[in-house]
Amino acid sequence: MSSPTVERPELSPAALDPSATPTVHARKLRVQYGEQVALSSVDLDVHQGEVVALLGHSGSGKSTLMKTLTGIAPFTADALTVAGREVGTQTGTGLRELRSDVGYVFQHFNLVPRLSALTNVLTGGLHAAGPLNVLGTFSSAQRTKALDLLDRVGLAHKAKQACRSLSGGEQQRVAIARALMQEPRLILADEPVASLDPRLAGNILGLLRNIAREEHIPVIVSLHVVGLARRYADRVIGLHSGELVFAGPAAHLTEKEVHQIYGTDTELLEN
Ligand SMILES: Nc1ncnc2c1ncn2[C@@H]1O[C@H](COP(=O)(O)OP(=O)(O)OP(=O)(O)O)[C@@H](O)[C@H]1O
């Protein structure tokens, strides 16, 4: 099946400048759970404006890699910095600040179904809110910002609608707006399109890529579909049983590399 034509906006100068400080810098990153090595000696740099896709079979370490970036998974590393912070040395306030610098987008959206799209987006700013705001009185500036973000993801007209009555694609857009509400310096999207049909999957990945380009926020996205990584990512990180087996431009991902990443189990991966 031929791939639909997809616009490829240029990468930001920061992403093309090898001397620019990367938003994510990892060297010899390793995670071990008991006898299980979940991630083994991974090197990774992610720059502003880039979309980096993580590919690998189930259990290859994609989620674990994302979790290390916010200090959720226990790791060892020669270096791990995210948005200028050394992840391994953060505790308390430092860890909270690190986590508020990172917007998360999940497969199942993690919205509060009975609350409106607008309120769900507003919750993305709670880390910066004072006590009164936590009690539900968001400032008019926050509301304006949340509405602008809903507009950014094409959903201003559904701001008052409860999230449970939105489609899957719409809910994922709300989740992206919520992530943007916290003014992240990095977006981690863990299988954000696994519950969506192929057309909506393309819409959501296109939106994430536009955000990366226009807001200069890098996006790391785990995917199970090689074709989507080829179409929407700038670079691909391929993991196999916790080992990094491919790191390079999405355009360089040939059948040989796909085979290295997935072994022989490569059917149904293109669409
Ligand atoms: N908290 C944990 N305790 C023990 N083992 C874990 C833990 N979290 C992950 N693992 C193991 O680490 C390995 C990598 O898991 P991970 O969730 O990162 O894979 P994944 O590539 O994200 O998989 P999927 O595509 O199914 O989400 C797996 O073998 C998993 O069982």
The ligand as an SDF file (V2000), in Angstrom:
LIG
                    3D

 31 33  0  0  0  0  0  0  0  0999 V2000
    8.5660   -2.1660   37.3400 N   0  0  0  0  0  0  0  0  0  0  0  0
    9.0790   -3.2200   36.6940 C   0  0  0  0  0  0  0  0  0  0  0  0
    9.5050   -4.3060   37.3690 N   0  0  0  0  0  0  0  0  0  0  0  0
   10.0500   -5.3660   36.7360 C   0  0  0  0  0  0  0  0  0  0  0  0
   10.2080   -5.4330   35.3960 N   0  0  0  0  0  0  0  0  0  0  0  0
    9.7950   -4.3940   34.6630 C   0  0  0  0  0  0  0  0  0  0  0  0
    9.2040   -3.2280   35.2590 C   0  0  0  0  0  0  0  0  0  0  0  0
    8.8930   -2.3560   34.2770 N   0  0  0  0  0  0  0  0  0  0  0  0
    9.2700   -2.9380   33.1180 C   0  0  0  0  0  0  0  0  0  0  0  0
    9.7950   -4.1630   33.3480 N   0  0  0  0  0  0  0  0  0  0  0  0
   10.3310   -5.0780   32.3300 C   0  0  0  0  0  0  0  0  0  0  0  0
   11.2490   -4.3510   31.5440 O   0  0  0  0  0  0  0  0  0  0  0  0
   11.1280   -4.7330   30.1750 C   0  0  0  0  0  0  0  0  0  0  0  0
   10.8290   -3.5080   29.3190 C   0  0  0  0  0  0  0  0  0  0  0  0
    9.4840   -3.0770   29.6020 O   0  0  0  0  0  0  0  0  0  0  0  0
    8.8250   -1.8040   28.9040 P   0  0  0  0  0  0  0  0  0  0  0  0
    7.5220   -1.5780   29.5790 O   0  0  0  0  0  0  0  0  0  0  0  0
    9.8060   -0.7140   28.9100 O   0  0  0  0  0  0  0  0  0  0  0  0
    8.6100   -2.3140   27.4150 O   0  0  0  0  0  0  0  0  0  0  0  0
    7.8920   -1.6050   26.1940 P   0  0  0  0  0  0  0  0  0  0  0  0
    8.8270   -1.6760   25.0450 O   0  0  0  0  0  0  0  0  0  0  0  0
    7.3960   -0.2700   26.6020 O   0  0  0  0  0  0  0  0  0  0  0  0
    6.6550   -2.5910   25.9430 O   0  0  0  0  0  0  0  0  0  0  0  0
    5.1750   -2.2970   25.3690 P   0  0  0  0  0  0  0  0  0  0  0  0
    5.3590   -1.9790   23.9140 O   0  0  0  0  0  0  0  0  0  0  0  0
    4.4520   -3.5950   25.5860 O   0  0  0  0  0  0  0  0  0  0  0  0
    4.6150   -1.1680   26.1790 O   0  0  0  0  0  0  0  0  0  0  0  0
   10.0420   -5.8080   30.1070 C   0  0  0  0  0  0  0  0  0  0  0  0
   10.6590   -7.0630   30.1390 O   0  0  0  0  0  0  0  0  0  0  0  0
    9.2580   -5.5690   31.3750 C   0  0  0  0  0  0  0  0  0  0  0  0
    8.6700   -6.7600   31.8330 O   0  0  0  0  0  0  0  0  0  0  0  0
  1  2  1  0
  2  3  1  0
  2  7  2  0
  3  4  2  0
  4  5  1  0
  5  6  2  0
  6  7  1  0
  6 10  1  0
  7  8  1  0
  8  9  2  0
  9 10  1  0
 10 11  1  0
 11 12  1  0
 11 30  1  0
 12 13  1  0
 13 14  1  0
 13 28  1  0
 14 15  1  0
 15 16  1  0
 16 17  2  0
 16 18  1  0
 16 19  1  0
 19 20  1  0
 20 21  2  0
 20 22  1  0
 20 23  1  0
 23 24  1  0
 24 25  2  0
 24 26  1  0
 24 27  1  0
 28 29  1  0
 28 30  1  0
 30 31  1  0
M  END
$$$$
